[in-house]
Amino acid sequence: MSGRLSLKIIELEGYKFGKWRVLREVDTRNFNRMWLCRCECDVEKVVSQGNLLAAKSRGCMQCRNKEKEICCR
């Protein structure tokens, strides 16, 4: 296997990452798969697989702002 690039296909549909629930794959951009996700507050957004797996996106901005209000009081 030396010298060969192995691209592992990961199916994320139905998985949960933070507040995101992955609904379906919608696109691929620059070898990065894009997924339609729904936040716990019902906001839907397209999120990259890289951001989901690296926990860089854990929920929508509305929920993040609510968390900041709670923790910063």
Summary of the structure (lengths in Angstrom):
residues: 73
radius of gyration: 14.7
end to end distance: 54.1
largest distance: 54.1
contacts: 166
relative contact order: 0.19
helix: 22%
strand: 33%
